[in-house]
Amino acid sequence: MKKKTFQKKNLCLDTDEDSVQAGSVYSEIGPDGLRFLKENIKVSKDGLQVQGQSQLQPINADYIQIVNKHLGRGAAGTVSEAIYKPLGIRVAIKSINAYDREKRYQLMNDIKILLHNKMNAENNSGYYCQFLVNLYGAYFDEGSVKVVLELMDAGSLGDILRIYRAAQINGPIISEPILAKISQQILNGLSYLHLISNQIHRDIKPDNILLNSQGYVKLTDFGISRDLEQSAFCTTNCGTQAYMSPERIGAKKYNHLSDIWSFGIVLYELAMGKYPFSSAKTYFEMLDAVVNEAQPELSGNQFSPELKDFLTRCLQKKISMRASAVELLSHPWILQNFNKGESISDWLQHVKHNILPIAQKNRENQDQKLRQQLEKD
């Protein structure tokens, strides 16, 4: 049989041309801050303001006390932990270079989506979604925009996966009731994006799904999201390729159902503890596998038929066959497991007290072996 080869010319791995153009045409920077002209949004040293509406709660550098400078990194900038002094609460501060054209566009997307959700909450609108990370405000400071966000104190699903891998625990690693509870909240967030905001996230991955100790699961990092108002399909490629759908990698038209593929890959990874195409030896072999190999499936008796069917509906190679977020929310696997077993908050305590110590011990042993090897050399 002739081996299929991957066409590299169909990839667009670096940037979204539309975003570069939009970032340069629809924004301007001055000594008093950054303004997004099309969106009528201004970020100044005194906070975030939408033209024609009252200013949000004033926020500036004096209101913020940084307590951890290296909490993480998002698509558009670094993230720090801080105290918002007027309320005495812990927050996350995303810092974005305002002079970077591409980052400006990502910032505009992030603020636009979260600000719309925030204003819905303040206006008691029925369209408020609690499954997107909360925005407190933003301010301009020495060439950077500081976006003040809700601190999700349990980290991301990416952090959880790294803990399990460091603990060397092989799949299945998370119970189905917990997987269903996590999935239900992710799908609620995607339903809001797809149906109410008319957006495709385009970068659904474990690091962009956050948790807190109360058991909430929320989407974040909307910098490369895309508006579907003008067209039912998109063609430009950006995001994390490992979680990108076959149609996007193949440079074909795509829509909101591409987010469902990405969600399905995340769910597979949470269930099995490993990426479904992990046998690929190179980056381009991995992309080729996504496009040309059979869709990932959960095999054996470790998983219920309902979960297997649920995942199959997420990971259909043909986009027209893929289920929507709303359809998946009514799937029997979600409905049967939603009220079963322990809560997400209890499970997070289990990870913290039982899995994390093993992971830390393994890392210490690996570091010690590396030091010993270096001493020998």
Stockholm file with secondary structure:
# STOCKHOLM 1.0

chainA/1-377         MKKKTFQKKNLCLDTDEDSVQAGSVYSEIGPDGLRFLKENIKVSKDGLQVQGQSQLQPINADYIQIVNKHLGRGAAGTVSEAIYKPLGIRVAIKSINAYDREKRYQLMNDIKILLHNKMNAENNSGYYCQFLVNLYGAYFDEGSVKVVLELMDAGSLGDILRIYRAAQINGPIISEPILAKISQQILNGLSYLHLISNQIHRDIKPDNILLNSQGYVKLTDFGISRDLEQSAFCTTNCGTQAYMSPERIGAKKYNHLSDIWSFGIVLYELAMGKYPFSSAKTYFEMLDAVVNEAQPELSGNQFSPELKDFLTRCLQKKISMRASAVELLSHPWILQNFNKGESISDWLQHVKHNILPIAQKNRENQDQKLRQQLEKD
#=GR chainA/1-377 SS CCCCCCCGGGCCCSCCHHHHHHHHHSEEEETTEEEETTTTEEEETTEEEETTSCCCSCCCGGGEEEEEEEEEECSSSEEEEEEETTTTEEEEEEEEETTCHHHHHHHHHHHHHHHHHHHHHHTTCTTCCTTBCCEEEEEEETTEEEEEEECCTTCBHHHHHHHHHHTTCCSCCSCHHHHHHHHHHHHHHHHIIIIISCEECCCCSGGGEEECTTSCEEECCCTTCEECSSCSCBCCCCSCGGGCCHHHHTTCCBCTHHHHHHHHHHHHHHHHSSCTTTTCSSHHHHHHHHHHSCCCCCCSSSSCHHHHHHHHHHCCSSGGGSCCHHHHHTSHHHHHHTTSSSCHHHHHHHIIIIIHHHHHHHHHHHHHHHHHHHHHC
#=GC SS_cons         CCCCCCCGGGCCCSCCHHHHHHHHHSEEEETTEEEETTTTEEEETTEEEETTSCCCSCCCGGGEEEEEEEEEECSSSEEEEEEETTTTEEEEEEEEETTCHHHHHHHHHHHHHHHHHHHHHHTTCTTCCTTBCCEEEEEEETTEEEEEEECCTTCBHHHHHHHHHHTTCCSCCSCHHHHHHHHHHHHHHHHIIIIISCEECCCCSGGGEEECTTSCEEECCCTTCEECSSCSCBCCCCSCGGGCCHHHHTTCCBCTHHHHHHHHHHHHHHHHSSCTTTTCSSHHHHHHHHHHSCCCCCCSSSSCHHHHHHHHHHCCSSGGGSCCHHHHHTSHHHHHHTTSSSCHHHHHHHIIIIIHHHHHHHHHHHHHHHHHHHHHC
//
